[in-house]
């Protein structure tokens, strides 16, 4: 089983692409949390495991990360784009 790791930095509107954002600025949100990302992962249809004590290698603060299980049928980019869409919907 493949586990994909997703960090809040991937969806953070305040970050540039070189700082770690992986989605277009139009799909990014302000200060995403691991709880929002986990809910979005579950909406997409995969299992999510939240690890709060982890940090993204390009950041100093620990914002956590989400492990996505069961996403064998999707590429990481497709997965990140789908999660971004649901995080945006959850914010509305």
BELTAQUI-V716308 format. One record per residue. N is the residue number from 1. SS is DSSP state (hx for helix, st for strand, lp for the rest). PHI is phi in radians with two decimals (* if undefined). OMEGA is omega in radians with two decimals (* if undefined). Layout:
# BELTAQUI-V716308
n:N ss:SS phi:PHI omega:OMEGA
n:N ss:SS phi:PHI omega:OMEGA
This chain:
# BELTAQUI-V716308
n:1 ss:lp phi:* omega:-3.13
n:2 ss:lp phi:-1.54 omega:3.03
n:3 ss:st phi:-1.97 omega:3.03
n:4 ss:st phi:-1.74 omega:3.13
n:5 ss:st phi:-1.82 omega:-3.13
n:6 ss:st phi:-2.18 omega:-3.14
n:7 ss:st phi:-1.86 omega:3.09
n:8 ss:hx phi:-1.01 omega:-3.14
n:9 ss:hx phi:-1.04 omega:-3.14
n:10 ss:hx phi:-1.07 omega:-3.03
n:11 ss:hx phi:-2.01 omega:-3.02
n:12 ss:st phi:-1.43 omega:-3.10
n:13 ss:lp phi:-1.13 omega:-3.10
n:14 ss:lp phi:-1.31 omega:-3.11
n:15 ss:lp phi:-1.71 omega:3.05
n:16 ss:lp phi:-1.54 omega:3.10
n:17 ss:hx phi:-1.08 omega:-3.12
n:18 ss:hx phi:-1.23 omega:3.09
n:19 ss:hx phi:-1.55 omega:3.03
n:20 ss:lp phi:2.22 omega:3.12
n:21 ss:lp phi:-1.21 omega:-3.10
n:22 ss:lp phi:-1.98 omega:-3.14
n:23 ss:lp phi:-2.03 omega:3.08
n:24 ss:lp phi:-1.05 omega:-3.11
n:25 ss:lp phi:-1.04 omega:3.13
n:26 ss:lp phi:-1.18 omega:3.14
n:27 ss:lp phi:-1.70 omega:-3.10
n:28 ss:lp phi:-1.40 omega:3.13
n:29 ss:st phi:-2.25 omega:3.10
n:30 ss:lp phi:-1.38 omega:3.06
n:31 ss:lp phi:0.75 omega:3.09
n:32 ss:lp phi:-1.19 omega:3.13
n:33 ss:lp phi:-1.94 omega:3.11
n:34 ss:hx phi:-1.16 omega:3.12
n:35 ss:hx phi:-1.17 omega:3.09
n:36 ss:hx phi:-1.10 omega:-3.13
n:37 ss:hx phi:-1.13 omega:3.12
n:38 ss:hx phi:-1.09 omega:3.09
n:39 ss:hx phi:-1.09 omega:3.13
n:40 ss:hx phi:-1.12 omega:3.11
n:41 ss:hx phi:-1.08 omega:3.12
n:42 ss:hx phi:-1.17 omega:3.08
n:43 ss:hx phi:-1.15 omega:3.11
n:44 ss:hx phi:-1.22 omega:3.06
n:45 ss:lp phi:2.01 omega:-3.14
n:46 ss:lp phi:-2.09 omega:3.09
n:47 ss:st phi:-1.46 omega:-3.13
n:48 ss:st phi:-2.16 omega:3.06
n:49 ss:st phi:-2.15 omega:-3.11
n:50 ss:st phi:-1.61 omega:3.03
n:51 ss:st phi:-2.08 omega:-3.01
n:52 ss:lp phi:-1.40 omega:-3.05
n:53 ss:lp phi:-1.59 omega:-3.10
n:54 ss:lp phi:-1.81 omega:3.09
n:55 ss:lp phi:-2.32 omega:3.09
n:56 ss:lp phi:-1.24 omega:-3.04
n:57 ss:lp phi:-1.09 omega:3.14
n:58 ss:lp phi:-1.65 omega:-3.14
n:59 ss:lp phi:-2.17 omega:3.13
n:60 ss:lp phi:-1.63 omega:-3.09
n:61 ss:lp phi:-1.40 omega:3.09
n:62 ss:lp phi:-1.51 omega:3.07
n:63 ss:lp phi:-1.84 omega:3.13
n:64 ss:lp phi:1.56 omega:3.08
n:65 ss:st phi:-2.69 omega:3.14
n:66 ss:st phi:-2.14 omega:3.03
n:67 ss:st phi:-1.60 omega:-3.14
n:68 ss:st phi:-1.84 omega:-3.11
n:69 ss:st phi:-1.86 omega:3.07
n:70 ss:lp phi:1.48 omega:-3.12
n:71 ss:lp phi:-1.68 omega:-3.10
n:72 ss:lp phi:-1.18 omega:-3.04
n:73 ss:lp phi:-1.60 omega:-3.09
n:74 ss:lp phi:-2.29 omega:3.05
n:75 ss:lp phi:-1.32 omega:-3.11
n:76 ss:hx phi:-1.11 omega:-3.14
n:77 ss:hx phi:-1.09 omega:3.11
n:78 ss:hx phi:-1.07 omega:3.13
n:79 ss:hx phi:-1.10 omega:-3.14
n:80 ss:hx phi:-1.10 omega:3.12
n:81 ss:hx phi:-1.13 omega:3.13
n:82 ss:hx phi:-1.15 omega:3.11
n:83 ss:hx phi:-1.10 omega:3.13
n:84 ss:hx phi:-1.05 omega:3.13
n:85 ss:hx phi:-1.09 omega:-3.13
n:86 ss:hx phi:-1.26 omega:3.07
n:87 ss:hx phi:-1.09 omega:3.08
n:88 ss:hx phi:-1.08 omega:3.11
n:89 ss:hx phi:-1.18 omega:3.12
n:90 ss:hx phi:-1.11 omega:3.14
n:91 ss:hx phi:-1.30 omega:-3.11
n:92 ss:lp phi:-1.33 omega:*
